[in-house]
Amino acid sequence: MADKVGEQLMARLHAGTSPSRFEEREPEADETTHALWEQAGYPGGPAAIRKNQAAIRQEQQKAEREFDARVQERAKKLREEGVVLPEVAARNQLQAEQAEAREKAERRKAYEQMRANNLSEYAARSTEALRKADEQARAERKKRAEERAARRIASILAELRGEAG
């Protein structure tokens, strides 16, 4: 009875008006909001976001159907082996395998990122360190060469003075 009364009240409220009057409209967005949507990868705004969400939902549903099919296959094998509650066991086994695979992939990704960072840091430090060491070695060689040249010149001058004297 309450449903009927509610329907009658809504009918009276809506009487003589356009149904679109009561529909929710998307609020108008300013330029900043549009710019943020574009930065986030949704140049179409809320419509693009809804479209993306629908695509994600479809992918999730597809993955769920595939998972359920794998569960049924595993449950069939477990049932033949005489396992109690084969669907539950199959689901638990597959979830554990997925978690293990996910963790392994995350560890591998973290390892690769750390390795790349270490190599880039090493290259940056190594190149700069090598450049500094090379400059220092050149400066030392130049200084020693100048000292040898000065000693040689001094010895030649001493010989010339000794012969002249």
TIKE-953865 format. One record per residue (C-alpha): residue number from 1; residue in one letter; x, y, z. Coordinates in Angstrom, 2 decimals, padded with zeros to 5 digits. Layout:
% TIKE-953865
(NUM; "A"; (X; Y; Z))
...
***
This chain:
% TIKE-953865
(1; "M"; (000.00; 000.00; 000.00))
(2; "A"; (002.83; 002.38; 000.78))
(3; "D"; (004.25; 001.75; -002.68))
(4; "K"; (000.93; 002.71; -004.26))
(5; "V"; (000.68; 005.90; -002.25))
(6; "G"; (004.26; 006.77; -003.14))
(7; "E"; (003.57; 006.17; -006.82))
(8; "Q"; (000.45; 008.37; -006.67))
(9; "L"; (002.37; 011.18; -004.95))
(10; "M"; (005.17; 011.01; -007.52))
(11; "A"; (002.62; 010.98; -010.35))
(12; "R"; (001.01; 014.16; -008.96))
(13; "L"; (004.41; 015.83; -008.54))
(14; "H"; (005.39; 014.98; -012.09))
(15; "A"; (001.99; 015.80; -013.59))
(16; "G"; (002.22; 018.34; -016.37))
(17; "T"; (006.01; 018.57; -016.29))
(18; "S"; (008.71; 017.18; -018.49))
(19; "P"; (010.40; 014.03; -017.14))
(20; "S"; (013.78; 015.55; -017.98))
(21; "R"; (013.13; 018.16; -015.32))
(22; "F"; (013.77; 015.56; -012.64))
(23; "E"; (016.77; 013.89; -014.29))
(24; "E"; (020.20; 014.58; -012.94))
(25; "R"; (022.28; 016.72; -015.20))
(26; "E"; (026.04; 016.83; -015.28))
(27; "P"; (027.33; 020.03; -013.76))
(28; "E"; (029.09; 022.41; -016.07))
(29; "A"; (032.85; 022.22; -015.73))
(30; "D"; (035.27; 025.13; -015.90))
(31; "E"; (038.53; 025.23; -017.86))
(32; "T"; (040.60; 024.05; -014.90))
(33; "T"; (038.45; 020.95; -014.51))
(34; "H"; (038.75; 020.19; -018.23))
(35; "A"; (042.53; 020.63; -018.02))
(36; "L"; (042.68; 018.23; -015.07))
(37; "W"; (040.59; 015.68; -016.93))
(38; "E"; (042.95; 015.91; -019.91))
(39; "Q"; (046.00; 015.46; -017.65))
(40; "A"; (044.38; 012.41; -016.11))
(41; "G"; (043.83; 010.96; -019.58))
(42; "Y"; (040.10; 011.68; -019.83))
(43; "P"; (039.74; 014.49; -022.39))
(44; "G"; (036.01; 013.74; -022.69))
(45; "G"; (035.39; 014.40; -019.02))
(46; "P"; (032.84; 012.35; -017.06))
(47; "A"; (031.65; 010.53; -020.19))
(48; "A"; (035.19; 009.30; -020.86))
(49; "I"; (035.57; 008.31; -017.21))
(50; "R"; (032.35; 006.30; -017.33))
(51; "K"; (033.46; 004.69; -020.60))
(52; "N"; (036.80; 003.78; -019.03))
(53; "Q"; (035.09; 002.41; -015.93))
(54; "A"; (032.79; 000.32; -018.14))
(55; "A"; (035.82; -001.08; -019.99))
(56; "I"; (037.52; -001.90; -016.68))
(57; "R"; (034.33; -003.58; -015.43))
(58; "Q"; (034.16; -005.68; -018.63))
(59; "E"; (037.79; -006.74; -018.23))
(60; "Q"; (037.15; -007.68; -014.61))
(61; "Q"; (034.06; -009.69; -015.55))
(62; "K"; (036.01; -011.47; -018.30))
(63; "A"; (038.83; -012.28; -015.88))
(64; "E"; (036.29; -013.53; -013.34))
(65; "R"; (034.65; -015.80; -015.93))
(66; "E"; (038.05; -017.19; -016.93))
(67; "F"; (038.94; -017.76; -013.29))
(68; "D"; (035.63; -019.56; -012.67))
(69; "A"; (036.31; -021.77; -015.70))
(70; "R"; (039.75; -022.65; -014.32))
(71; "V"; (038.17; -023.35; -010.92))
(72; "Q"; (035.70; -025.75; -012.52))
(73; "E"; (038.49; -027.55; -014.39))
(74; "R"; (040.58; -027.88; -011.23))
(75; "A"; (037.52; -028.92; -009.20))
(76; "K"; (036.79; -031.68; -011.72))
(77; "K"; (040.33; -033.05; -011.29))
(78; "L"; (040.12; -032.78; -007.51))
(79; "R"; (036.71; -034.47; -007.49))
(80; "E"; (038.23; -037.39; -009.42))
(81; "E"; (040.97; -037.57; -006.77))
(82; "G"; (038.33; -037.75; -004.04))
(83; "V"; (038.94; -034.36; -002.42))
(84; "V"; (036.20; -033.08; -000.12))
(85; "L"; (034.68; -029.76; -001.29))
(86; "P"; (036.62; -029.70; -004.58))
(87; "E"; (035.34; -026.25; -005.68))
(88; "V"; (036.54; -024.60; -002.49))
(89; "A"; (039.88; -026.39; -002.65))
(90; "A"; (040.30; -025.49; -006.32))
(91; "R"; (039.46; -021.83; -005.68))
(92; "N"; (041.90; -021.68; -002.75))
(93; "Q"; (044.67; -023.34; -004.78))
(94; "L"; (044.21; -021.00; -007.74))
(95; "Q"; (044.07; -017.91; -005.53))
(96; "A"; (047.27; -019.00; -003.79))
(97; "E"; (048.95; -019.55; -007.18))
(98; "Q"; (047.81; -016.13; -008.38))
(99; "A"; (049.07; -014.46; -005.21))
(100; "E"; (052.42; -016.19; -005.55))
(101; "A"; (052.72; -015.20; -009.21))
(102; "R"; (051.76; -011.60; -008.40))
(103; "E"; (054.30; -011.42; -005.59))
(104; "K"; (057.01; -012.89; -007.80))
(105; "A"; (056.25; -010.36; -010.54))
(106; "E"; (056.28; -007.47; -008.06))
(107; "R"; (059.61; -008.64; -006.62))
(108; "R"; (061.08; -008.96; -010.10))
(109; "K"; (059.83; -005.48; -011.02))
(110; "A"; (061.28; -004.00; -007.82))
(111; "Y"; (064.58; -005.77; -008.48))
(112; "E"; (064.73; -004.43; -012.04))
(113; "Q"; (063.94; -000.90; -010.86))
(114; "M"; (066.62; -001.06; -008.15))
(115; "R"; (069.12; -002.46; -010.63))
(116; "A"; (068.38; 000.29; -013.16))
(117; "N"; (068.67; 002.96; -010.46))
(118; "N"; (071.95; 001.50; -009.19))
(119; "L"; (073.40; 001.35; -012.68))
(120; "S"; (072.41; 004.92; -013.47))
(121; "E"; (073.81; 006.17; -010.14))
(122; "Y"; (077.01; 004.21; -010.69))
(123; "A"; (077.37; 005.58; -014.19))
(124; "A"; (076.78; 009.13; -013.01))
(125; "R"; (079.18; 008.83; -010.10))
(126; "S"; (081.69; 006.78; -011.99))
(127; "T"; (081.88; 009.15; -014.93))
(128; "E"; (082.27; 012.18; -012.67))
(129; "A"; (084.74; 010.41; -010.41))
(130; "L"; (086.77; 009.24; -013.38))
(131; "R"; (086.75; 012.74; -014.85))
(132; "K"; (087.98; 014.22; -011.55))
(133; "A"; (090.65; 011.55; -011.14))
(134; "D"; (091.79; 012.10; -014.73))
(135; "E"; (091.97; 015.87; -014.24))
(136; "Q"; (093.92; 015.41; -011.00))
(137; "A"; (096.33; 012.96; -012.65))
(138; "R"; (096.86; 015.34; -015.57))
(139; "A"; (097.53; 018.21; -013.17))
(140; "E"; (100.07; 016.11; -011.25))
(141; "R"; (101.81; 014.99; -014.46))
(142; "K"; (101.91; 018.59; -015.68))
(143; "K"; (103.35; 019.75; -012.36))
(144; "R"; (106.02; 017.02; -012.39))
(145; "A"; (106.87; 017.81; -016.02))
(146; "E"; (107.23; 021.50; -015.17))
(147; "E"; (109.45; 020.64; -012.18))
(148; "R"; (111.63; 018.40; -014.36))
(149; "A"; (111.85; 021.10; -016.99))
(150; "A"; (112.78; 023.69; -014.36))
(151; "R"; (115.48; 021.38; -012.94))
(152; "R"; (116.80; 020.65; -016.43))
(153; "I"; (116.90; 024.35; -017.27))
(154; "A"; (118.61; 025.08; -013.95))
(155; "S"; (121.22; 022.37; -014.60))
(156; "I"; (121.86; 023.65; -018.12))
(157; "L"; (122.23; 027.21; -016.82))
(158; "A"; (124.59; 025.95; -014.11))
(159; "E"; (126.67; 024.15; -016.75))
(160; "L"; (126.77; 027.26; -018.91))
(161; "R"; (127.79; 029.42; -015.94))
(162; "G"; (130.44; 026.85; -014.97))
(163; "E"; (131.92; 026.86; -018.46))
(164; "A"; (131.76; 030.61; -018.63))
(165; "G"; (133.37; 031.12; -015.27))
***
